[in-house]
Structure formats: structure tokens, C-alpha cells
């Protein structure tokens, strides 16, 4: 039983991650879309922080950051499930072999 549960904990997350990377489904939205930031055209030339904020908004859209964080959190969760599944399967194999 432990071997089967462990293999399911390995195969199901891999299958779901494959479907996310092929575009068949979306990762869970852990980080929601924030309030969209807009470029402030009335920033003074001496306002370095405002200039940097405007440049970052143009280069890195907030949706790109949220999607990257959602994908990273999904991959961390799947890694934990696969690692746990391998440990559970290992215990099942040891019990089947009669070791321990």
C-alpha cells in the first residue's frame, strides 16, 4: 500500500506539472494580480526613484512577476510532494523486501 501511495505522489504531480508547462492548465494563483501600476509622466528629472519606478514598470509588467512567482511556488510544492512520495515508496519497498 505504501509503495502505491508513494508512486501516486510522484506520478500525479509530474503529470499535472507537465500539463501546466504544455499550456493545458494554469498553475494555482497563489499571488494574485495586484493593482496595475501606471507610468507617471509628471516625474521630475531629479526624482531618481520615480524615474527608476517608471523604467521598471515598462520593463517588468506586474503580470510577469505574478506568473513567475505562481510557477515557482507550484514547483516548490511539487518538489515537496515528489520527495515525500519517494520516501514513502522507499519505506514500502523496504517492507516488501523484509528489511526493517
Biopython code that builds the backbone (N, CA, C, O; Angstrom):
import numpy as np
from Bio.PDB.StructureBuilder import StructureBuilder

atoms = [
    (1, "UNK", "N", (0.825, -1.193, 0.000)),
    (1, "UNK", "CA", (0.000, 0.000, 0.000)),
    (1, "UNK", "C", (0.869, 1.257, 0.000)),
    (1, "UNK", "O", (0.582, 2.207, -0.728)),
    (2, "UNK", "N", (1.936, 1.268, 0.816)),
    (2, "UNK", "CA", (2.818, 2.431, 0.863)),
    (2, "UNK", "C", (3.521, 2.658, -0.476)),
    (2, "UNK", "O", (3.742, 3.800, -0.879)),
    (3, "UNK", "N", (3.862, 1.592, -1.148)),
    (3, "UNK", "CA", (4.510, 1.711, -2.452)),
    (3, "UNK", "C", (3.573, 2.379, -3.460)),
    (3, "UNK", "O", (3.994, 3.251, -4.219)),
    (4, "UNK", "N", (2.320, 1.974, -3.465)),
    (4, "UNK", "CA", (1.344, 2.537, -4.404)),
    (4, "UNK", "C", (1.076, 4.009, -4.080)),
    (4, "UNK", "O", (1.017, 4.836, -4.990)),
    (5, "UNK", "N", (0.913, 4.346, -2.807)),
    (5, "UNK", "CA", (0.676, 5.739, -2.409)),
    (5, "UNK", "C", (1.874, 6.601, -2.774)),
    (5, "UNK", "O", (1.711, 7.718, -3.265)),
    (6, "UNK", "N", (3.070, 6.090, -2.539)),
    (6, "UNK", "CA", (4.278, 6.835, -2.885)),
    (6, "UNK", "C", (4.404, 7.068, -4.381)),
    (6, "UNK", "O", (4.775, 8.156, -4.819)),
    (7, "UNK", "N", (4.092, 6.038, -5.164)),
    (7, "UNK", "CA", (4.157, 6.207, -6.618)),
    (7, "UNK", "C", (3.098, 7.192, -7.118)),
    (7, "UNK", "O", (3.355, 7.950, -8.053)),
    (8, "UNK", "N", (1.919, 7.188, -6.509)),
    (8, "UNK", "CA", (0.902, 8.165, -6.882)),
    (8, "UNK", "C", (1.338, 9.585, -6.538)),
    (8, "UNK", "O", (1.065, 10.523, -7.287)),
    (9, "UNK", "N", (2.027, 9.743, -5.384)),
    (9, "UNK", "CA", (2.533, 11.057, -5.002)),
    (9, "UNK", "C", (3.666, 11.531, -5.917)),
    (9, "UNK", "O", (3.994, 12.717, -5.929)),
    (10, "UNK", "N", (4.249, 10.640, -6.661)),
    (10, "UNK", "CA", (5.282, 11.025, -7.631)),
    (10, "UNK", "C", (4.654, 11.263, -9.002)),
    (10, "UNK", "O", (4.963, 12.263, -9.650)),
    (11, "UNK", "N", (3.797, 10.381, -9.447)),
    (11, "UNK", "CA", (3.268, 10.434, -10.819)),
    (11, "UNK", "C", (2.251, 11.568, -10.998)),
    (11, "UNK", "O", (2.315, 12.286, -11.996)),
    (12, "UNK", "N", (1.326, 11.745, -10.070)),
    (12, "UNK", "CA", (0.292, 12.769, -10.237)),
    (12, "UNK", "C", (0.854, 14.193, -10.291)),
    (12, "UNK", "O", (0.445, 14.960, -11.162)),
    (13, "UNK", "N", (1.774, 14.580, -9.399)),
    (13, "UNK", "CA", (2.344, 15.927, -9.535)),
    (13, "UNK", "C", (3.141, 16.111, -10.827)),
    (13, "UNK", "O", (3.125, 17.192, -11.417)),
    (14, "UNK", "N", (3.836, 15.062, -11.268)),
    (14, "UNK", "CA", (4.568, 15.170, -12.528)),
    (14, "UNK", "C", (3.620, 15.356, -13.701)),
    (14, "UNK", "O", (3.895, 16.148, -14.603)),
    (15, "UNK", "N", (2.505, 14.630, -13.696)),
    (15, "UNK", "CA", (1.533, 14.756, -14.776)),
    (15, "UNK", "C", (0.902, 16.149, -14.780)),
    (15, "UNK", "O", (0.734, 16.758, -15.836)),
    (16, "UNK", "N", (0.554, 16.645, -13.595)),
    (16, "UNK", "CA", (-0.060, 17.974, -13.510)),
    (16, "UNK", "C", (0.938, 19.061, -13.904)),
    (16, "UNK", "O", (0.554, 20.027, -14.564)),
    (17, "UNK", "N", (2.190, 18.931, -13.522)),
    (17, "UNK", "CA", (3.211, 19.906, -13.901)),
    (17, "UNK", "C", (3.442, 19.876, -15.403)),
    (17, "UNK", "O", (3.647, 20.922, -16.019)),
    (18, "UNK", "N", (3.411, 18.701, -15.994)),
    (18, "UNK", "CA", (3.544, 18.593, -17.450)),
    (18, "UNK", "C", (2.398, 19.322, -18.152)),
    (18, "UNK", "O", (2.612, 20.006, -19.153)),
    (19, "UNK", "N", (1.181, 19.172, -17.624)),
    (19, "UNK", "CA", (0.040, 19.848, -18.255)),
    (19, "UNK", "C", (0.126, 21.362, -18.082)),
    (19, "UNK", "O", (-0.368, 22.103, -18.933)),
    (20, "UNK", "N", (0.734, 21.831, -17.013)),
    (20, "UNK", "CA", (0.920, 23.271, -16.833)),
    (20, "UNK", "C", (1.948, 23.794, -17.817)),
    (20, "UNK", "O", (1.738, 24.844, -18.426)),
    (21, "UNK", "N", (3.047, 23.091, -17.984)),
    (21, "UNK", "CA", (4.098, 23.561, -18.880)),
    (21, "UNK", "C", (3.725, 23.438, -20.350)),
    (21, "UNK", "O", (4.282, 24.147, -21.188)),
    (22, "UNK", "N", (2.788, 22.548, -20.678)),
    (22, "UNK", "CA", (2.338, 22.461, -22.067)),
    (22, "UNK", "C", (1.178, 23.403, -22.345)),
    (22, "UNK", "O", (0.736, 23.506, -23.489)),
    (23, "UNK", "N", (0.674, 24.095, -21.327)),
    (23, "UNK", "CA", (-0.376, 25.083, -21.517)),
    (23, "UNK", "C", (-1.786, 24.536, -21.439)),
    (23, "UNK", "O", (-2.733, 25.259, -21.749)),
    (24, "UNK", "N", (-1.960, 23.293, -21.037)),
    (24, "UNK", "CA", (-3.304, 22.714, -20.927)),
    (24, "UNK", "C", (-4.038, 23.221, -19.690)),
    (24, "UNK", "O", (-5.268, 23.254, -19.670)),
    (25, "UNK", "N", (-3.298, 23.614, -18.663)),
    (25, "UNK", "CA", (-3.912, 24.166, -17.459)),
    (25, "UNK", "C", (-2.997, 25.257, -16.897)),
    (25, "UNK", "O", (-1.855, 25.408, -17.333)),
    (26, "UNK", "N", (-3.505, 26.001, -15.943)),
    (26, "UNK", "CA", (-2.755, 27.091, -15.321)),
    (26, "UNK", "C", (-2.340, 26.697, -13.914)),
    (26, "UNK", "O", (-3.037, 25.921, -13.261)),
    (27, "UNK", "N", (-1.219, 27.217, -13.439)),
    (27, "UNK", "CA", (-0.849, 26.933, -12.053)),
    (27, "UNK", "C", (-1.808, 27.638, -11.099)),
    (27, "UNK", "O", (-2.430, 28.630, -11.478)),
    (28, "UNK", "N", (-1.938, 27.152, -9.887)),
    (28, "UNK", "CA", (-2.808, 27.824, -8.920)),
    (28, "UNK", "C", (-2.343, 29.258, -8.694)),
    (28, "UNK", "O", (-1.142, 29.529, -8.658)),
    (29, "UNK", "N", (-3.284, 30.163, -8.543)),
    (29, "UNK", "CA", (-2.975, 31.576, -8.376)),
    (29, "UNK", "C", (-2.731, 31.878, -6.899)),
    (29, "UNK", "O", (-3.643, 32.290, -6.183)),
    (30, "UNK", "N", (-1.504, 31.671, -6.455)),
    (30, "UNK", "CA", (-1.131, 31.986, -5.081)),
    (30, "UNK", "C", (-0.934, 33.489, -4.945)),
    (30, "UNK", "O", (-1.399, 34.102, -3.984)),
    (31, "UNK", "N", (-0.244, 34.073, -5.912)),
    (31, "UNK", "CA", (-0.011, 35.506, -5.937)),
    (31, "UNK", "C", (-0.984, 36.116, -6.937)),
    (31, "UNK", "O", (-0.842, 35.933, -8.146)),
    (32, "UNK", "N", (-1.959, 36.831, -6.431)),
    (32, "UNK", "CA", (-2.986, 37.411, -7.286)),
    (32, "UNK", "C", (-2.444, 38.649, -7.996)),
    (32, "UNK", "O", (-1.440, 39.237, -7.593)),
    (33, "UNK", "N", (-3.132, 39.016, -9.049)),
    (33, "UNK", "CA", (-2.757, 40.226, -9.766)),
    (33, "UNK", "C", (-2.989, 41.436, -8.872)),
    (33, "UNK", "O", (-4.080, 41.632, -8.337)),
    (34, "UNK", "N", (-1.960, 42.231, -8.723)),
    (34, "UNK", "CA", (-2.041, 43.422, -7.892)),
    (34, "UNK", "C", (-2.657, 44.563, -8.688)),
    (34, "UNK", "O", (-2.978, 44.418, -9.868)),
    (35, "UNK", "N", (-2.809, 45.665, -8.043)),
    (35, "UNK", "CA", (-3.324, 46.855, -8.716)),
    (35, "UNK", "C", (-2.343, 47.234, -9.819)),
    (35, "UNK", "O", (-1.149, 47.382, -9.559)),
    (36, "UNK", "N", (-2.827, 47.392, -11.036)),
    (36, "UNK", "CA", (-1.902, 47.708, -12.126)),
    (36, "UNK", "C", (-1.201, 49.044, -11.894)),
    (36, "UNK", "O", (-1.826, 50.048, -11.551)),
    (37, "UNK", "N", (0.094, 49.024, -12.088)),
    (37, "UNK", "CA", (0.889, 50.236, -11.921)),
    (37, "UNK", "C", (0.926, 50.986, -13.241)),
    (37, "UNK", "O", (0.983, 50.382, -14.312)),
    (38, "UNK", "N", (0.892, 52.281, -13.154)),
    (38, "UNK", "CA", (0.945, 53.097, -14.368)),
    (38, "UNK", "C", (2.186, 53.971, -14.347)),
    (38, "UNK", "O", (2.719, 54.301, -13.288)),
    (39, "UNK", "N", (2.623, 54.332, -15.517)),
    (39, "UNK", "CA", (3.781, 55.196, -15.658)),
    (39, "UNK", "C", (3.353, 56.623, -15.382)),
    (39, "UNK", "O", (2.383, 57.111, -15.963)),
    (40, "UNK", "N", (4.080, 57.296, -14.489)),
    (40, "UNK", "CA", (3.796, 58.687, -14.159)),
    (40, "UNK", "C", (4.650, 59.579, -15.054)),
    (40, "UNK", "O", (5.873, 59.621, -14.920)),
    (41, "UNK", "N", (3.994, 60.287, -15.964)),
    (41, "UNK", "CA", (4.725, 61.136, -16.907)),
    (41, "UNK", "C", (5.159, 62.459, -16.305)),
    (41, "UNK", "O", (5.933, 63.188, -16.924)),
    (42, "UNK", "N", (4.677, 62.789, -15.106)),
    (42, "UNK", "CA", (4.997, 64.071, -14.478)),
    (42, "UNK", "C", (6.137, 63.961, -13.479)),
    (42, "UNK", "O", (6.197, 64.742, -12.529)),
    (43, "UNK", "N", (7.031, 63.017, -13.669)),
    (43, "UNK", "CA", (8.150, 62.828, -12.760)),
    (43, "UNK", "C", (9.265, 63.795, -13.150)),
    (43, "UNK", "O", (9.621, 63.921, -14.321)),
    (44, "UNK", "N", (9.806, 64.472, -12.141)),
    (44, "UNK", "CA", (10.898, 65.418, -12.394)),
    (44, "UNK", "C", (12.172, 64.660, -12.760)),
    (44, "UNK", "O", (12.345, 63.502, -12.379)),
    (45, "UNK", "N", (13.051, 65.312, -13.490)),
    (45, "UNK", "CA", (14.305, 64.694, -13.912)),
    (45, "UNK", "C", (15.179, 64.367, -12.706)),
    (45, "UNK", "O", (15.947, 63.406, -12.747)),
    (46, "UNK", "N", (15.078, 65.139, -11.651)),
    (46, "UNK", "CA", (15.909, 64.911, -10.460)),
    (46, "UNK", "C", (15.346, 63.830, -9.548)),
    (46, "UNK", "O", (16.026, 63.414, -8.610)),
    (47, "UNK", "N", (14.123, 63.361, -9.794)),
    (47, "UNK", "CA", (13.499, 62.315, -8.974)),
    (47, "UNK", "C", (13.972, 60.950, -9.471)),
    (47, "UNK", "O", (13.365, 60.357, -10.363)),
    (48, "UNK", "N", (15.060, 60.463, -8.883)),
    (48, "UNK", "CA", (15.674, 59.211, -9.324)),
    (48, "UNK", "C", (14.753, 58.027, -9.036)),
    (48, "UNK", "O", (14.612, 57.130, -9.868)),
    (49, "UNK", "N", (14.134, 58.024, -7.873)),
    (49, "UNK", "CA", (13.259, 56.909, -7.518)),
    (49, "UNK", "C", (12.072, 56.828, -8.477)),
    (49, "UNK", "O", (11.700, 55.734, -8.902)),
    (50, "UNK", "N", (11.484, 57.945, -8.817)),
    (50, "UNK", "CA", (10.369, 57.953, -9.750)),
    (50, "UNK", "C", (10.791, 57.510, -11.137)),
    (50, "UNK", "O", (10.050, 56.793, -11.809)),
    (51, "UNK", "N", (11.968, 57.925, -11.573)),
    (51, "UNK", "CA", (12.477, 57.517, -12.880)),
    (51, "UNK", "C", (12.719, 56.005, -12.917)),
    (51, "UNK", "O", (12.390, 55.340, -13.900)),
    (52, "UNK", "N", (13.296, 55.470, -11.839)),
    (52, "UNK", "CA", (13.552, 54.024, -11.765)),
    (52, "UNK", "C", (12.240, 53.239, -11.738)),
    (52, "UNK", "O", (12.128, 52.192, -12.376)),
    (53, "UNK", "N", (11.256, 53.741, -11.006)),
    (53, "UNK", "CA", (9.963, 53.060, -10.945)),
    (53, "UNK", "C", (9.312, 53.029, -12.322)),
    (53, "UNK", "O", (8.766, 51.999, -12.719)),
    (54, "UNK", "N", (9.357, 54.121, -13.048)),
    (54, "UNK", "CA", (8.791, 54.165, -14.396)),
    (54, "UNK", "C", (9.519, 53.205, -15.329)),
    (54, "UNK", "O", (8.889, 52.541, -16.152)),
    (55, "UNK", "N", (10.840, 53.128, -15.206)),
    (55, "UNK", "CA", (11.616, 52.227, -16.064)),
    (55, "UNK", "C", (11.281, 50.771, -15.755)),
    (55, "UNK", "O", (11.141, 49.962, -16.672)),
    (56, "UNK", "N", (11.151, 50.429, -14.476)),
    (56, "UNK", "CA", (10.836, 49.046, -14.103)),
    (56, "UNK", "C", (9.426, 48.650, -14.536)),
    (56, "UNK", "O", (9.198, 47.507, -14.931)),
    (57, "UNK", "N", (8.490, 49.578, -14.465)),
    (57, "UNK", "CA", (7.124, 49.278, -14.899)),
    (57, "UNK", "C", (7.111, 48.964, -16.391)),
    (57, "UNK", "O", (6.376, 48.083, -16.835)),
    (58, "UNK", "N", (7.920, 49.679, -17.160)),
    (58, "UNK", "CA", (7.961, 49.443, -18.602)),
    (58, "UNK", "C", (8.634, 48.117, -18.939)),
    (58, "UNK", "O", (8.223, 47.435, -19.877)),
    (59, "UNK", "N", (9.668, 47.747, -18.176)),
    (59, "UNK", "CA", (10.447, 46.541, -18.483)),
    (59, "UNK", "C", (9.791, 45.283, -17.921)),
    (59, "UNK", "O", (9.688, 44.277, -18.623)),
    (60, "UNK", "N", (9.346, 45.328, -16.661)),
    (60, "UNK", "CA", (8.787, 44.151, -15.996)),
    (60, "UNK", "C", (7.317, 44.387, -15.663)),
    (60, "UNK", "O", (7.014, 45.014, -14.648)),
    (61, "UNK", "N", (6.411, 43.904, -16.485)),
    (61, "UNK", "CA", (4.992, 44.042, -16.151)),
    (61, "UNK", "C", (4.651, 43.235, -14.899)),
    (61, "UNK", "O", (5.259, 42.196, -14.639)),
    (62, "UNK", "N", (3.692, 43.711, -14.137)),
    (62, "UNK", "CA", (3.319, 43.061, -12.880)),
    (62, "UNK", "C", (2.787, 41.655, -13.111)),
    (62, "UNK", "O", (2.965, 40.788, -12.255)),
    (63, "UNK", "N", (2.136, 41.404, -14.250)),
    (63, "UNK", "CA", (1.631, 40.058, -14.541)),
    (63, "UNK", "C", (2.766, 39.069, -14.724)),
    (63, "UNK", "O", (2.642, 37.906, -14.341)),
    (64, "UNK", "N", (3.865, 39.513, -15.303)),
    (64, "UNK", "CA", (5.024, 38.633, -15.484)),
    (64, "UNK", "C", (5.595, 38.225, -14.136)),
    (64, "UNK", "O", (5.958, 37.066, -13.936)),
    (65, "UNK", "N", (5.675, 39.163, -13.221)),
    (65, "UNK", "CA", (6.201, 38.861, -11.893)),
    (65, "UNK", "C", (5.260, 37.905, -11.160)),
    (65, "UNK", "O", (5.718, 36.938, -10.552)),
    (66, "UNK", "N", (3.954, 38.164, -11.212)),
    (66, "UNK", "CA", (2.992, 37.290, -10.532)),
    (66, "UNK", "C", (2.993, 35.883, -11.131)),
    (66, "UNK", "O", (2.951, 34.900, -10.390)),
    (67, "UNK", "N", (3.040, 35.773, -12.442)),
    (67, "UNK", "CA", (3.063, 34.450, -13.073)),
    (67, "UNK", "C", (4.325, 33.683, -12.714)),
    (67, "UNK", "O", (4.273, 32.474, -12.490)),
    (68, "UNK", "N", (5.456, 34.373, -12.659)),
    (68, "UNK", "CA", (6.711, 33.719, -12.279)),
    (68, "UNK", "C", (6.657, 33.231, -10.840)),
    (68, "UNK", "O", (7.096, 32.118, -10.550)),
    (69, "UNK", "N", (6.124, 34.046, -9.935)),
    (69, "UNK", "CA", (6.006, 33.629, -8.538)),
    (69, "UNK", "C", (5.022, 32.470, -8.376)),
    (69, "UNK", "O", (5.261, 31.568, -7.573)),
    (70, "UNK", "N", (3.918, 32.484, -9.131)),
    (70, "UNK", "CA", (2.966, 31.372, -9.079)),
    (70, "UNK", "C", (3.606, 30.077, -9.560)),
    (70, "UNK", "O", (3.411, 29.022, -8.956)),
    (71, "UNK", "N", (4.362, 30.155, -10.635)),
    (71, "UNK", "CA", (5.021, 28.967, -11.169)),
    (71, "UNK", "C", (6.095, 28.461, -10.211)),
    (71, "UNK", "O", (6.240, 27.252, -10.029)),
    (72, "UNK", "N", (6.846, 29.370, -9.599)),
    (72, "UNK", "CA", (7.886, 28.960, -8.643)),
    (72, "UNK", "C", (7.262, 28.307, -7.415)),
    (72, "UNK", "O", (7.778, 27.302, -6.925)),
    (73, "UNK", "N", (6.157, 28.862, -6.908)),
    (73, "UNK", "CA", (5.522, 28.256, -5.737)),
    (73, "UNK", "C", (4.952, 26.877, -6.081)),
    (73, "UNK", "O", (4.987, 25.966, -5.254)),
    (74, "UNK", "N", (4.427, 26.725, -7.305)),
    (74, "UNK", "CA", (3.925, 25.423, -7.744)),
    (74, "UNK", "C", (5.060, 24.401, -7.816)),
    (74, "UNK", "O", (4.902, 23.263, -7.372)),
    (75, "UNK", "N", (6.192, 24.803, -8.369)),
    (75, "UNK", "CA", (7.313, 23.874, -8.493)),
    (75, "UNK", "C", (7.864, 23.463, -7.128)),
    (75, "UNK", "O", (8.268, 22.315, -6.946)),
    (76, "UNK", "N", (7.885, 24.380, -6.177)),
    (76, "UNK", "CA", (8.352, 24.039, -4.827)),
    (76, "UNK", "C", (7.395, 23.039, -4.183)),
    (76, "UNK", "O", (7.834, 22.063, -3.574)),
    (77, "UNK", "N", (6.097, 23.275, -4.313)),
    (77, "UNK", "CA", (5.115, 22.343, -3.749)),
    (77, "UNK", "C", (5.227, 20.967, -4.397)),
    (77, "UNK", "O", (5.159, 19.953, -3.703)),
    (78, "UNK", "N", (5.396, 20.920, -5.707)),
    (78, "UNK", "CA", (5.511, 19.635, -6.392)),
    (78, "UNK", "C", (6.797, 18.911, -6.004)),
    (78, "UNK", "O", (6.812, 17.686, -5.882)),
    (79, "UNK", "N", (7.877, 19.668, -5.811)),
    (79, "UNK", "CA", (9.126, 19.044, -5.381)),
    (79, "UNK", "C", (8.944, 18.393, -4.010)),
    (79, "UNK", "O", (9.436, 17.289, -3.775)),
    (80, "UNK", "N", (8.238, 19.072, -3.107)),
    (80, "UNK", "CA", (7.993, 18.511, -1.771)),
    (80, "UNK", "C", (7.152, 17.241, -1.873)),
    (80, "UNK", "O", (7.439, 16.256, -1.192)),
    (81, "UNK", "N", (6.117, 17.251, -2.716)),
    (81, "UNK", "CA", (5.272, 16.058, -2.868)),
    (81, "UNK", "C", (6.049, 14.896, -3.484)),
    (81, "UNK", "O", (5.907, 13.753, -3.050)),
    (82, "UNK", "N", (6.860, 15.182, -4.483)),
    (82, "UNK", "CA", (7.643, 14.114, -5.121)),
    (82, "UNK", "C", (8.682, 13.558, -4.150)),
    (82, "UNK", "O", (8.901, 12.347, -4.104)),
    (83, "UNK", "N", (9.316, 14.424, -3.383)),
    (83, "UNK", "CA", (10.300, 13.966, -2.399)),
    (83, "UNK", "C", (9.618, 13.098, -1.335)),
    (83, "UNK", "O", (10.138, 12.047, -0.958)),
    (84, "UNK", "N", (8.456, 13.541, -0.856)),
    (84, "UNK", "CA", (7.717, 12.741, 0.125)),
    (84, "UNK", "C", (7.265, 11.415, -0.460)),
    (84, "UNK", "O", (7.303, 10.386, 0.215)),
    (85, "UNK", "N", (6.831, 11.439, -1.729)),
    (85, "UNK", "CA", (6.425, 10.194, -2.387)),
    (85, "UNK", "C", (7.566, 9.216, -2.521)),
    (85, "UNK", "O", (7.374, 8.008, -2.382)),
    (86, "UNK", "N", (8.767, 9.732, -2.792)),
    (86, "UNK", "CA", (9.923, 8.835, -2.909)),
    (86, "UNK", "C", (10.261, 8.206, -1.562)),
    (86, "UNK", "O", (10.636, 7.036, -1.498)),
    (87, "UNK", "N", (10.130, 8.980, -0.487)),
    (87, "UNK", "CA", (10.402, 8.429, 0.854)),
    (87, "UNK", "C", (9.358, 7.383, 1.229)),
    (87, "UNK", "O", (9.698, 6.340, 1.789)),
    (88, "UNK", "N", (8.094, 7.653, 0.926)),
    (88, "UNK", "CA", (7.029, 6.685, 1.241)),
    (88, "UNK", "C", (7.209, 5.420, 0.405)),
    (88, "UNK", "O", (7.042, 4.314, 0.917)),
    (89, "UNK", "N", (7.547, 5.572, -0.868)),
    (89, "UNK", "CA", (7.797, 4.395, -1.712)),
    (89, "UNK", "C", (8.989, 3.604, -1.204)),
    (89, "UNK", "O", (8.979, 2.374, -1.217)),
    (90, "UNK", "N", (10.012, 4.315, -0.758)),
    (90, "UNK", "CA", (11.183, 3.634, -0.202)),
    (90, "UNK", "C", (10.837, 2.789, 1.009)),
    (90, "UNK", "O", (11.344, 1.678, 1.165)),
    (91, "UNK", "N", (9.969, 3.318, 1.871)),
    (91, "UNK", "CA", (9.522, 2.545, 3.035)),
    (91, "UNK", "C", (8.729, 1.323, 2.581)),
    (91, "UNK", "O", (8.895, 0.235, 3.133)),
    (92, "UNK", "N", (7.865, 1.498, 1.574)),
    (92, "UNK", "CA", (7.093, 0.376, 1.051)),
    (92, "UNK", "C", (7.974, -0.707, 0.457)),
    (92, "UNK", "O", (7.709, -1.894, 0.648)),
    (93, "UNK", "N", (9.020, -0.316, -0.262)),
    (93, "UNK", "CA", (9.945, -1.295, -0.855)),
    (93, "UNK", "C", (10.695, -2.035, 0.242)),
    (93, "UNK", "O", (10.883, -3.248, 0.150)),
    (94, "UNK", "N", (11.127, -1.323, 1.282)),
    (94, "UNK", "CA", (11.827, -1.979, 2.384)),
    (94, "UNK", "C", (10.919, -2.996, 3.091)),
    (94, "UNK", "O", (11.363, -4.074, 3.484)),
    (95, "UNK", "N", (9.647, -2.633, 3.243)),
    (95, "UNK", "CA", (8.713, -3.572, 3.881)),
    (95, "UNK", "C", (8.475, -4.784, 3.005)),
    (95, "UNK", "O", (8.345, -5.896, 3.517)),
    (96, "UNK", "N", (8.413, -4.594, 1.680)),
    (96, "UNK", "CA", (8.227, -5.730, 0.782)),
    (96, "UNK", "C", (9.446, -6.653, 0.768)),
    (96, "UNK", "O", (9.304, -7.871, 0.656)),
    (97, "UNK", "N", (10.634, -6.078, 0.881)),
    (97, "UNK", "CA", (11.852, -6.880, 0.883)),
    (97, "UNK", "C", (12.109, -7.534, 2.238)),
    (97, "UNK", "O", (12.936, -8.441, 2.336)),
    (98, "UNK", "N", (11.420, -7.092, 3.273)),
    (98, "UNK", "CA", (11.614, -7.675, 4.587)),
    (98, "UNK", "C", (12.759, -7.053, 5.342)),
    (98, "UNK", "O", (13.169, -7.572, 6.380)),
    (99, "UNK", "N", (13.291, -5.938, 4.840)),
    (99, "UNK", "CA", (14.367, -5.231, 5.541)),
    (99, "UNK", "C", (13.726, -4.188, 6.427)),
    (99, "UNK", "O", (13.009, -3.310, 5.946)),
    (100, "UNK", "N", (13.980, -4.278, 7.708)),
    (100, "UNK", "CA", (13.438, -3.397, 8.746)),
    (100, "UNK", "C", (12.052, -3.762, 9.038)),
    (100, "UNK", "O", (11.415, -3.139, 9.886)),
]
sb = StructureBuilder()
sb.init_structure("model")
sb.init_model(0)
sb.init_chain("A")
sb.init_seg("    ")
for serial, (resi, resn, name, xyz) in enumerate(atoms, 1):
    if name == "N":
        sb.init_residue(resn, " ", resi, " ")
    sb.init_atom(name, np.array(xyz, "f"), 0.0, 1.0, " ", f" {name:<3s}", serial, name[0])
structure = sb.get_structure()
